[in-house]
Amino acid sequence: MGTSKIELKSINELIKSEFLIPSYQRGYRWNKTQVIDLLNDIFEFIQNKESKSQIVGDFYCLQPVIVKKVNENNFKLIDGQQRLTTIHIILSFLGKKSFSLEFETREKSKTFLENISDEINNENIDFHHISIAYKNIKDWFEEKQEHEATIKDEFFINLGKYTKVIWYEIEDNEDEIEVFTRINSGKIPLTNAELIKALFLNSKNFATEEKNLRQIEIAKEWDEIELTLQNNEFWHFLTKKKEYATRIELLFEIFSNEPIKDEFSTYRYFAKQKHITNLWAENSENIKKIFLSLKYWFDNPKLYHLVGYLISTETYAVDDVYKLFKGKRKSKFADDLLLKIKTGINIDTIDDLDYNNNYSDVFKVLLLFNIATILNNSNSYIRFAFDKFNKENWSIEHIHAQKDRGLQSSDAIIKWLKDVQRQIRVIEVKEEEQLEKKKKIIIETQRLSLLSKITKDDEEFRSVQNVIFEFFGQPDIDTIDNLALLSSSVNSSLGNSFFPLKRKTLIDKDKNGEFIPICTKNVFLKYYSQDANDLFFWNSTDRKDYVKEIKSVLQNF
């Protein structure tokens, strides 16, 4: 799409215009809900502006209107006719002068629109819907007038002066039908970024041939920034599941530093700026500087992990982090981030954290344990994979089993019994009591797995299950010494398996490229256990060694 003209226009500025709605467009089809929603939105804007009860913009903004100029005041309306037709109907009801509208496929449409009434007109489907919309508008105003005697006058003033459209006028050499087709097939996303790009590259910003080189330079740099942001490793370090059709839009949100009130509020901020090209790379704060700052965080190992932790835990969004960064020395910025992270973790209470009562705190401690493990080793080449972490849902996994998790069907129970049988056969035990339990488990799991139907509440299964957990260790320990961080997809595949089976499953998934956080991997390899000779059990000594390591790593962070 061309970018010859893009600006904000009030409804008052459209009054002298004449719009032709071409034959390739469908007719007017807004229903009562859509009409009333528009009226309510403008009315809410009026009330908020008068009461100043909340932050309100200078105007209420409608979505883009895309046109092609025919002559001075005549335009073909390529997109936005449903909104403009509704505005025209409102002005007609208020008895005020409006812009001209004409449907190419409807004879007398211009005359009809200039003389609408609440009498339902069934001459054609468009007139039918337009007259229904008129009646809905009339009913809405009559209801409001019972409490707001001046509603018509107030509404007209705010509709005319303070309601604006994003005016997008395509170039003369563009094919309007091709533009219409591309818009309606979703190939032209009218996003904030696309609209802002049109503002930056508008030809009126570049008066001389020398300045035209600046236009080319901005366009080239724009594309390079967008390409860098398309690197998922970089992008998902900056955001937690937030996505844009054009990722550079994030930089404009950071720069504007304004609340997102609606879909196009970021664009409106830039539309009001004078000398907009200065915002690219000349002012002390500019779009390029923001990008280069984010890229510096990404490339610096310490800042990468500190910023990544704050964003991943949703302690801060990237724009909040940038506010902390602005105007600071880089070393001071890192120190401030570190202080904010440490303030959120109480090492003295880590022993008391448990799955049911402190889930959020456990999650933060385990994530920070992974990150601090990497940062504490100055020679480490490992980077925590925030791109994988922030794209997935993560949960806390019990290192040793939860007794009933996942056993919801006969098939699940039988599979679990077979897994137990397969694992217990390879375990060597020396004590007579343990050897007897092992034999009993093998015999009973073989027998029960041959049954056609079994539930977790069957007495025989419960009895065998108790013997299994007596053999492998106490289940359902919810304290942090039995918890580790895993993606929900990997976690769900583990079911209520006991330690050796979980260990084998995680090793297999790690070999296949699944992202297993370094400390979770270390736990199941018994990296933190002082006595790691027995890889089939997660016992009380292992749990104590694990918590001791968490505390040590965080204290030295």
ABEGO torsion letter per residue (X at the ends): XBAABBBBBBAAAAAABBBBBBAABBBBABBAAAAAAAAAAAAAAAAAAAAGABBBBABBBBBBBBBBBABAABBBBABGAAAAAAAAAAAAAAGBBBBBBBBAABBGAAAAAAABBABBBAABAAAAAAAAAAAAAAAAAAAAAAABAAAAAAAAAAAAAABBBBBBBBBAABBAAAAAAAAAAGABBBBAAAAAAAAAABAAABABAAAAAAAAAAAAAAAAAAAAAABAAAAAAABBGBBBABAAAAAAAAAAGBBBABAAAAAAAAAABBGAAAAAAABABBAAAAAAAAAAAAABAAAAAAAAAAAAAGABBAAAAAAAABGBBAAAAAAAAAAAAAAABBAAAAAABBAAAAAAAAAAAAAAAAAAAAAABAABABBBBAAAAAABBBBBBBABBBAABGBABAAAAAAAAAAAAAAAAABBBABAAAAAAAAAAAAAAAAAAABABBBAABAAAAAAAAAAAAAAEBBGBABAAABBBBBAAAAAAAEABBAAAAAAAAAAAAAAGBBBBAAAAAAAAGAABABAABAABBBAAAAAAAAAAAAAAAAAX
